[in-house]
Each structure stands twice: as structure tokens, then as C-alpha cells.
Amino acid sequence: MNATSGTPTKVIADAADRVDKVVARAFPRAGRRQLSRMFDDGAVRVRGKLAAKGDRVAIGDEIELAYTPATADDLRPVADPDAMARLAVLVELPGLIVVDKPAGMPSQPLRAGERGTAANGIAARWPECAALGAPDVRDGGLAHRLDIGTSGALAAARTPDSYAALRAAFARGAVDKQYLAITCGRPAATSCEAPLAQRGDHVAIDAAGLDAVTEFVVERANATHALVRCTARTGRMHQIRAHLAHVGSPIAGDARYGGTSPADVDTGFFLHAARLALPPHGDDAAVVVDAPLPERFSRALAAVKLEAK
């Protein structure tokens, strides 16, 4: 079989069994989630026909894979100096770095060899970070993540001790995470505790979902828009975006959650990770980091007449 990640390959069934079990035995280091996704993506064929996970194969059947599953080492972030050039360094400590991620850049790679992410940029300047990541090796030291469309402060560890301490701090809610959002209208509440459940590429309010808590403070407002400081007490996918929409003030430009774009501004939504207050971690002391507003955010504030006086 071809062992080069990303290239097509074939597997000969070693037993009469379910096809997903045969493929898993052939690639024991690939990870169950990745192999499941291959079936979901239609990347597996048996006798020329698309295969589902539960299909049966006979000994000697040829199983065609559209690409070779990646191992954990293949998925670690690859150093990308061009990505690093798009990041601004906010803090650099022996066990920690915090960078300012631009909107439009993913936090981490999703596929083996992918470049252009914050984790790729971090790996170019701090190669020790690329070795850190458990259970997800794609993290490259990242202690948390930001949506592709969200700009601002993103923290990564440089040592195993700092990585463990930072991940634990985020998990127990010991990190103060403040965001600035330009919203359509003014929030109808000062907080939202609606539980959230993932629905593919978005989240929905669901009583059976995960607990989520966001607090809102309106810094400036007019008849059509508001600048809102949001404190995320939990760290759920799309939490602030979904909660602001739930209280009647979706983020400007966030079409997925009902936000409309201000006139004469660039595409995308307007959410910025403005502050991280981190407790002591590893050998580093507590630190508070502020990420300045990007130019696109300031232009949008001016467009909706919410610029600072």
C-alpha cells in the first residue's frame, strides 16, 4: 500500500468483516474519527462502488481509498513563515506566547500539510509549540481556538507544563475572555445562559445542549447598531455569536446567525477577542493581554457611526 499521506491507496481485505474494521486494521495510527470521516466523504470504494461503514467485504476484496489516512505526526502544524508574518506578537514568555490573529485565518490546520493557519505561523517562530497538542495534535500548543472570522488574542504554550496548565485553566473557566462585537441592534439582556448544541457547522439553542454563559455590556449604541463587550464564562463553539443572536442582536455581517452587513465595509462578521487575563501557568506569572482593534473593525464602527468621540 502507498504510505504517502494524501495520495490514493488500496487495501486488500484480510478477513470477511465490516469494511470500516478492515480499514482500521490497515491504518492503526490513523484515528477513528478520521477514518469515519473518510466514509462520510465518500472516499472509500469496494468493487468500484461507494462503501458505507457497515458494508461487508470478503477476504481478498480490494478496498480503494481516495487518499491515504494521515497519522498523528502528519497532522502536526507545519512551519509557515508567511502565516507568521500575518500574526502580531502581543506577549512572549518562556512558557507562553499570545498572538493577534487576523480575521479570515483559521486557528489550526484541519488536514495534513495544510498551511496558512495561526498554528502554522506559531510553529515557524516557536517550533517547540508544534510538538504540543493532546488529544488534538493539530493544536500546536494552542490553549484555545478562535473562529476563522474572529480576530484578536490567541494564546499558545511553549512547554508541556504550560500547555497542561493553560488547558486546565480554560477548561475550569479561570481565564477571563472578553470580546468586542458590533451588533445589529442593542442586546435585550445583559447576559445569556442558553445551552448550546452543535449542529454540523453551527450551533443551536437546545435545552439538552451544553451549558454556556455570556455576559454583555453595551459600550456605545445608536438606533441601528451597538458596540458590545462580551465576557465568555464558558468556551463553546460559536457561543458569543449564537447568544447575541438569541438576545435579539446578531453580530453585524454574521449571516449564519441572522446578522446583516453594514454598508460600505468588507465582508465577514465583526467579533474581536480583545482581552485575555490568564492565571499563573507553568513557570509564568499571571498576565493580562489586550489586542488592539484591527483597522477593518474601526472602519466598520465609523460606517455605523459608533466610532469613539
C-alpha positions as CSV (number, residue, x, y, z in Angstrom):
1,M,0.0,0.0,0.0
2,N,1.1,3.6,-0.6
3,A,2.1,5.1,2.6
4,T,2.3,8.7,1.4
5,S,-0.3,10.8,3.2
6,G,-2.8,12.4,0.9
7,T,-2.4,10.0,-2.1
8,P,-4.8,7.4,-3.2
9,T,-4.2,3.8,-2.0
10,K,-5.7,0.4,-1.9
11,V,-6.3,-2.2,0.9
12,I,-6.8,-5.9,0.4
13,A,-9.3,-7.3,2.9
14,D,-7.6,-9.6,5.4
15,A,-10.9,-11.1,6.6
16,A,-14.6,-11.4,6.0
17,D,-15.6,-8.4,8.1
18,R,-17.1,-4.9,8.1
19,V,-15.2,-2.7,5.7
20,D,-14.5,0.0,8.3
21,K,-12.9,-2.6,10.6
22,V,-10.7,-3.8,7.8
23,V,-9.5,-0.2,7.0
24,A,-8.9,0.5,10.7
25,R,-6.7,-2.6,11.0
26,A,-4.7,-1.4,7.9
27,F,-4.2,2.1,9.4
28,P,-4.0,1.6,13.2
29,R,-2.4,5.0,13.8
30,A,-5.0,7.0,11.7
31,G,-7.6,7.6,14.4
32,R,-11.2,6.5,14.4
33,R,-12.6,10.0,13.7
34,Q,-10.5,10.5,10.6
35,L,-11.5,7.0,9.2
36,S,-15.1,7.7,9.9
37,R,-14.9,11.0,8.1
38,M,-13.5,9.2,5.0
39,F,-16.6,7.1,4.7
40,D,-18.8,10.2,5.3
41,D,-16.9,12.0,2.5
42,G,-17.3,9.2,0.0
43,A,-13.6,8.4,-0.1
44,V,-13.9,4.6,0.2
45,R,-15.0,2.2,-2.6
46,V,-15.4,-1.5,-2.7
47,R,-15.5,-3.2,-6.1
48,G,-15.9,0.3,-7.6
49,K,-18.9,1.3,-5.6
50,L,-19.1,3.8,-2.7
51,A,-18.8,2.0,0.6
52,A,-20.7,2.7,3.9
53,K,-19.0,1.9,7.2
54,G,-21.2,-1.2,7.9
55,D,-20.8,-2.8,4.5
56,R,-19.3,-6.3,4.5
57,V,-16.3,-7.4,2.5
58,A,-14.8,-10.8,1.7
59,I,-11.2,-12.0,2.1
60,G,-9.2,-10.6,-0.8
61,D,-11.7,-7.8,-1.7
62,E,-9.9,-4.7,-3.0
63,I,-10.8,-1.5,-1.0
64,E,-10.0,1.7,-2.7
65,L,-9.2,4.9,-0.7
66,A,-9.3,8.3,-2.3
67,Y,-6.4,9.3,0.0
68,T,-4.1,7.7,2.5
69,P,-5.2,8.4,6.1
70,A,-2.8,10.7,7.9
71,T,-1.0,9.6,11.1
72,A,-0.9,11.9,14.2
73,D,2.6,13.1,13.3
74,D,1.3,14.0,9.8
75,L,-1.4,16.3,11.3
76,R,1.0,18.4,13.4
77,P,1.3,22.0,12.2
78,V,3.9,22.6,9.5
79,A,6.0,25.7,10.0
80,D,4.7,28.5,7.7
81,P,6.7,31.8,7.8
82,D,4.1,33.5,5.6
83,A,1.4,32.8,8.2
84,M,3.7,34.1,10.9
85,A,4.1,37.4,9.0
86,R,0.3,37.9,9.4
87,L,0.4,37.5,13.2
88,A,1.4,40.2,15.6
89,V,3.1,39.1,18.8
90,L,1.4,40.5,21.9
91,V,3.2,38.6,24.6
92,E,6.3,36.3,24.6
93,L,7.2,34.5,27.8
94,P,9.3,31.4,28.5
95,G,6.2,29.2,28.7
96,L,3.7,31.2,26.7
97,I,3.0,33.3,23.7
98,V,0.0,35.3,22.7
99,V,-0.5,36.5,19.2
100,D,-3.0,38.7,17.5
101,K,-4.8,36.6,14.8
102,P,-6.4,38.4,11.9
103,A,-10.0,37.7,10.8
104,G,-10.0,35.2,8.0
105,M,-7.2,33.0,9.3
106,P,-8.0,29.6,10.8
107,S,-6.6,28.8,14.3
108,Q,-5.3,25.3,13.3
109,P,-4.9,23.1,10.3
110,L,-7.6,20.6,9.6
111,R,-5.7,18.4,7.1
112,A,-2.2,17.0,6.9
113,G,0.2,19.6,5.3
114,E,-2.3,22.4,5.4
115,R,-0.7,25.8,5.8
116,G,-1.9,29.4,6.4
117,T,-3.2,28.9,10.0
118,A,-2.2,30.6,13.2
119,A,-0.7,27.3,14.5
120,N,1.4,27.1,11.3
121,G,2.7,30.6,11.9
122,I,3.4,29.9,15.5
123,A,5.4,26.7,14.6
124,A,7.6,28.8,12.3
125,R,8.8,31.1,15.0
126,W,8.4,28.8,18.0
127,P,9.0,25.3,16.7
128,E,8.6,23.8,20.2
129,C,4.9,24.6,20.0
130,A,4.3,22.2,17.1
131,A,5.1,19.2,19.4
132,L,2.4,20.2,21.9
133,G,-1.2,19.0,21.4
134,A,-3.3,16.4,23.2
135,P,-5.7,15.0,22.4
136,D,-5.6,17.0,19.2
137,V,-2.1,17.2,17.7
138,R,-3.3,19.9,15.3
139,D,-3.3,22.4,18.1
140,G,0.4,23.1,18.0
141,G,0.4,24.4,21.6
142,L,-2.8,26.4,21.2
143,A,-4.7,26.5,24.6
144,H,-7.9,27.6,22.9
145,R,-9.2,28.5,19.4
146,L,-10.9,31.4,17.7
147,D,-13.3,31.1,14.8
148,I,-11.8,31.8,11.3
149,G,-13.8,35.1,11.2
150,T,-12.8,36.3,14.7
151,S,-9.7,38.4,15.2
152,G,-7.7,39.0,18.4
153,A,-5.8,37.4,21.2
154,L,-4.9,33.8,20.8
155,A,-2.7,32.0,23.4
156,A,-0.3,29.1,22.9
157,A,2.0,27.2,25.3
158,R,5.7,26.6,24.7
159,T,6.3,23.9,27.2
160,P,4.4,20.8,28.3
161,D,3.8,22.1,31.8
162,S,2.4,25.4,30.5
163,Y,0.3,23.6,27.9
164,A,-1.3,21.4,30.6
165,A,-1.8,24.4,33.0
166,L,-3.3,26.6,30.3
167,R,-5.7,24.0,29.0
168,A,-6.8,23.2,32.6
169,A,-7.4,27.0,33.2
170,F,-9.5,27.4,30.2
171,A,-11.5,24.2,31.0
172,R,-12.4,25.3,34.5
173,G,-13.3,28.9,33.5
174,A,-10.3,30.5,35.2
175,V,-9.4,32.6,32.1
176,D,-11.2,36.0,31.7
177,K,-12.1,36.2,27.9
178,Q,-13.5,39.5,26.7
179,Y,-14.6,40.2,23.2
180,L,-15.9,43.2,21.3
181,A,-18.7,42.8,18.9
182,I,-20.6,45.2,16.5
183,T,-24.2,44.1,16.7
184,C,-27.3,44.8,14.8
185,G,-29.4,46.4,17.4
186,R,-28.9,46.5,21.1
187,P,-28.9,43.3,23.2
188,A,-32.3,42.8,25.0
189,A,-30.5,41.3,28.0
190,T,-27.2,41.7,30.0
191,S,-26.4,38.0,29.9
192,C,-27.4,34.8,28.2
193,E,-27.3,31.3,29.6
194,A,-29.0,29.4,26.8
195,P,-27.4,25.9,26.4
196,L,-25.9,25.2,23.0
197,A,-25.8,22.1,20.9
198,Q,-23.6,21.6,17.8
199,R,-25.5,21.1,14.5
200,G,-22.7,20.4,12.0
201,D,-21.1,23.7,11.1
202,H,-23.2,25.8,13.5
203,V,-24.8,25.7,17.0
204,A,-28.4,25.9,18.1
205,I,-30.2,26.7,21.4
206,D,-31.1,23.4,22.8
207,A,-32.3,22.5,26.4
208,A,-30.3,19.3,26.1
209,G,-27.1,21.1,25.0
210,L,-24.0,22.1,26.8
211,D,-24.1,24.9,29.5
212,A,-23.0,28.2,28.1
213,V,-22.8,31.6,29.8
214,T,-22.1,35.0,28.2
215,E,-22.3,38.5,29.7
216,F,-22.9,41.7,27.8
217,V,-22.0,45.3,28.4
218,V,-23.1,47.9,25.8
219,E,-20.2,50.4,25.4
220,R,-21.8,52.5,22.7
221,A,-25.1,52.3,20.8
222,N,-27.4,54.1,18.4
223,A,-30.7,53.4,16.7
224,T,-29.3,50.6,14.4
225,H,-26.1,49.1,16.0
226,A,-24.2,48.7,19.2
227,L,-20.6,48.1,20.3
228,V,-20.9,45.3,22.9
229,R,-18.2,43.9,25.3
230,C,-18.9,40.2,25.8
231,T,-17.4,38.1,28.5
232,A,-17.5,34.4,27.8
233,R,-17.7,32.4,31.0
234,T,-17.6,29.2,29.1
235,G,-15.9,28.2,25.8
236,R,-18.5,26.7,23.4
237,M,-18.4,26.7,19.7
238,H,-19.8,29.9,18.3
239,Q,-21.0,30.8,21.8
240,I,-21.0,34.6,21.6
241,R,-22.4,34.6,18.0
242,A,-25.3,32.4,18.9
243,H,-26.0,34.1,22.3
244,L,-26.0,37.6,20.8
245,A,-28.5,36.4,18.1
246,H,-30.6,34.8,20.8
247,V,-31.0,38.1,22.7
248,G,-32.0,39.9,19.5
249,S,-28.7,41.5,18.4
250,P,-26.8,39.3,16.0
251,I,-23.3,40.3,15.1
252,A,-23.0,42.6,12.1
253,G,-22.1,40.6,9.0
254,D,-22.7,37.2,10.7
255,A,-25.2,35.9,8.1
256,R,-25.2,32.4,9.7
257,Y,-26.9,33.8,12.8
258,G,-29.0,36.5,11.2
259,G,-26.7,39.5,11.2
260,T,-26.7,41.9,8.2
261,S,-23.6,43.6,6.9
262,P,-23.1,47.4,7.4
263,A,-23.0,49.3,4.2
264,D,-19.6,50.1,2.6
265,V,-17.5,47.7,4.8
266,D,-15.6,44.5,3.9
267,T,-17.2,41.1,4.1
268,G,-17.2,38.9,7.3
269,F,-18.5,39.5,10.7
270,F,-17.2,41.8,13.4
271,L,-16.1,39.9,16.6
272,H,-12.7,40.6,18.2
273,A,-11.0,38.8,21.1
274,A,-10.0,42.0,22.9
275,R,-8.6,40.7,26.2
276,L,-7.2,37.6,27.8
277,A,-6.5,37.5,31.5
278,L,-4.5,34.3,32.2
279,P,-3.8,32.9,35.7
280,P,-0.3,31.7,36.6
281,H,0.7,28.8,34.3
282,G,3.8,26.6,34.4
283,D,6.7,28.9,35.3
284,D,4.9,32.1,34.1
285,A,3.1,34.5,36.3
286,A,-0.5,35.8,35.6
287,V,-0.8,38.0,32.6
288,V,-3.4,40.3,31.1
289,V,-3.2,40.8,27.3
290,D,-5.1,43.4,25.3
291,A,-5.4,43.1,21.5
292,P,-5.9,46.4,19.7
293,L,-8.9,46.8,17.4
294,P,-8.0,45.9,13.8
295,E,-8.4,48.5,11.1
296,R,-11.4,46.7,9.5
297,F,-13.2,46.8,12.8
298,S,-12.5,50.6,13.2
299,R,-13.7,51.2,9.7
300,A,-16.9,49.3,10.4
301,L,-17.5,51.3,13.6
302,A,-17.2,54.5,11.6
303,A,-19.6,53.2,8.9
304,V,-22.3,52.6,11.5
305,K,-21.4,55.8,13.3
306,L,-20.1,54.2,16.5
307,E,-16.6,55.5,16.4
308,A,-15.1,56.8,19.7
309,K,-15.6,60.6,20.1
